[in-house]
Every structure is written in structure tokens, then in C-alpha cells.
Amino acid sequence: MINRTLPIVALTILTFPFLLLAGHNRQNTIHADPEIPKEGDHSQAVLFLSEYVQHESVSGNERNAGKFLKAFCKSKGLHVEVFTDEIDSYNFAASLYPLSARKPNIILLSHIDVVPADDPSLWTYPPFSGTIADGKVWGRGSFDNKGVATMQLFSILEFVEKASRKDLPYNVTLLSVSGEETGGEKGAEVVVENFLDKLNPLVVYGGGGAGVTGISQAYSELPFFGISISQKRILWWQLKADVPNPGHGSVPMDSYATFEVIRAAKAIKAHRPALHFSDQTIEMLRTIGSHERGLRGFVLRNIGFFRYFVGNMLRQEPLVAALLTNTTNLTGLSSTPGAFNQVAPEAFARFDSRLLPEISNEQFLERIQKKVKDFKVEIEIIRQFPTSPASETGTYYRAFEEAILRSFDEAVVSPIMFVAHNDNHYFRLKGVPTYGLVPVILEEEILGSIHNVDERFPIAGLKKGIKVYADLLQSLLTKK
């Protein structure tokens, strides 16, 4: 039998706690750590990240932070092209060569926006201070996604001088977009629909999970990196109940709007979704099994067979359920306003569903319809996304894998399906090979700070990530 700790650790690399909190004003810089890294040791990257965090850019207010990033890129010799310049949609490319050169383009993708922060009194340092302390840069967005952008940017800067002397076979672009945290329609979607031809992408490397240790019981320090080649997609929908002229709150009733949506929501909650083992999930588990001993390793290496016997156990863990099933959460209940003693004529239940690539929206909604057919409700779609195809584990995947292995001794790398939605989706829809991973190893405590209080990014990880991206670019730029 597989140890139940496996799924929890395995899925840590795929998703983070997403706690949406309230926003705050920009704070002044605080450098609490007396030992800022010296020049030549990526000190400029650390200081840049600190300042970038100070430019508060909660979704819908990206422009100021975007202009700061654009100006820095330009000052370092990159060719900048702004695609959209609005307060809530600031999207630009910073490249080794002008986009007009029409070179095939290696794109490093990151987003400018961050989720809101909570009450500053809950933070060790003010959330938009960019404090450098305890070997970390602290603040909202220090990891998601400004730390990632910093790693990508400073890896590109290592090739500016070389690109000025030599005609490299490919362009390299830092693509910075807005609105990722709210679905991407103000950022990546705008860019892909209007500027994809100008970008001329060869491959895109975007966000995803991070590396972890502890994936193997036999080798607890073994680093594991999951490179996402596919992902779940969003389906936002609601149940609506409409019961005209329901009457006075003092009169007993057999059916009314709020009662109907609550009964239907309860039926949906009781639904047990089927398990689906994608090719990426099976390969990931087999890869882990190849670095495990005993019965546990045997089961994982042969998960294609044993999946029928361990399904009930895998359902026990919420994160595993996210990897193997369609998930649906009730995110809100509401009704039409009225007097306290007036029964509302309309009521709504909102749902956030995340669907596996192999299940169509129509298939999913057909199953939901069967669950609620006995109630006086109708299904209304709020927002839906099409399925994006998985990217191949070919040249561009292997280049990323090899760059990771050069920096992390004896690491395990595997393709995975990402259980959340991010901007990679838009490029895969257009058939662009797209891969998601943040090439750092994060401790559980730091993972837990993402979208939470005390978000922070270790300086050692920042430096290591720059090296991985630089090795990746070197490999791609020198391939025949």
C-alpha cells in the first residue's frame, strides 16, 4: 500500500495555497539584513527584486510597476515594445533583438500583478516594503511572480553583450503581462490574440510549481521538479432558482428559490467524481517510484495497474483529488434583495470548477445536470475556457530538464499536469510549446507564504534560478 504522505508532498509542487487577502499602500524600502550580497554575486538582482516589490501592483493596477520594469529593461540594453498601456492592462516585451528582426523567439513569461495583501500588522515586515532580511526578500509578490521575473530578466541580461557582438540564431524575450491572478484576459489573452505574430514564439517558459524534497521516503533529500506540460482549466458557473411571487416569510412553503439552490448544491457536493489518470500523472508517479524502495516503489512503478486498487485512498487527500478528478467548490450564495420578512424570488449558487484536459465542458455539465434535475434550478455559465493541448516532451522540455540537472545534483525531473490555471494556457491553445516551472527548491514554510502573510523569496534560490535560466538559454542559443 502506498504511504499516504506521498500524494501530499507530490502535489505540493503543483499548486500553492491561494488565500485572497486585502490590499495596502506601498511602503518605504527596509534593508534589515546587514549582509546584502556583494557585487558579482547577483547583488543587483536582489536589490532589483526588493524595489520591484515596492511597486504595488495588485491586479487592475499594474501600470506603475510595469513602467518601472520596462525602464529597467531599457536601461540594460534590451529592446522594449509596449503592447498595451492602460492602468489595468500593461503588457510589454523586452528582448535581445528588436521584434522587427523576426527572429524565432524564446519567451520567458511572467506576470506583473499580485494578489492583495492582508493587514500589515500580521506581517513580519510591511507587505510592500521589499525588506531584505534573514537571507530573503520579503513582500507581496516576492515569489509570485516578481521573483520569477527577476530570475528570468537577469538570465537574459547575461546575453546582452554577446547579442550585440554576434548574430544569435534566436531572440530571447522577457514577456511581462497583467491580470494573471484574475484569469489573464487583460494580459496574456490580449497579447496572444493581438501580438502573437509579432512575438514569433519558438517556445515559452512560464510559471508553475517549484522543486521540493521529501518526495521519496528512501531518499528524503532527493529534489523533485515537475515541469508542467498541461493544466486544468477553469469553468465558472452558477445555479439559478426563480420562484415568482413567493410571498411572506411567515407562511410555510414547500419550495422557494433559496431552498432549491441549497438542495441542489448539496446534491452536487455529494457527487463523487471519477478518477482519471492522465499520461503525465502516471509518468510522474512512475518516475517517483523509480527512486523508491520496497512495496511502495513497486506500486508506484506499476501505477497503471494498481490505480484501480488505491483509488479510494488517493481520494482522501484534497490535493490528490485535484490532480486526479474534476473539482468543484461552492464559492458563494446570494439572492435578490428584499425585506427581512420577504422570501426572495431568485437565488444563486456560484461554483468554481477545475476540469481535467480529457473532460469536455459539455461532458462535465451533463453530469451536473443529472445531479440537479429534480430541483427547480437552471445552470448558467459565467466563464469557461477551452482545453489546451499538452506540450511535447521534446527538445525544449529536455533543454529545461538538463539545465535543472546541471544545477541540482541527482534531481528527479518529470512532466506533470498543473492543477491550477495560469497564462501558459493561452500559448498552448495556439500550439506554442509551453513549459511551466519555477526552478528553485522551496521549503514548505515558504511555499505556504505564497498568496499568504509573509510572502518571501530566498536569495540563494534567486541566484540558483538565474543560473538555471541562463544555462537553459545558453543551451538553446547554441543548438544547431
LINQUI-V42906 format. One record per helix or strand. SS is the DSSP state (A for helix, B for strand). FROM is the first residue (numbers start at 1). TO is the last residue. Records with the same first field share a line. If there is no record, write none. Layout:
SS: FROM-TO ; FROM-TO
This chain:
A: 5-12 ; 43-54 ; 63-75 ; 99-101 ; 120-122 ; 146-157 ; 160-165 ; 180-182 ; 188-199 ; 257-270 ; 279-289 ; 294-301 ; 303-314 ; 318-324 ; 361-372 ; 395-407 ; 424-429 ; 444-447 ; 459-477
B: 58-58 ; 79-86 ; 89-95 ; 105-111 ; 114-114 ; 132-133 ; 136-138 ; 171-177 ; 201-212 ; 224-231 ; 233-242 ; 248-248 ; 327-335 ; 342-342 ; 346-355 ; 378-384 ; 412-418 ; 434-441 ; 456-458
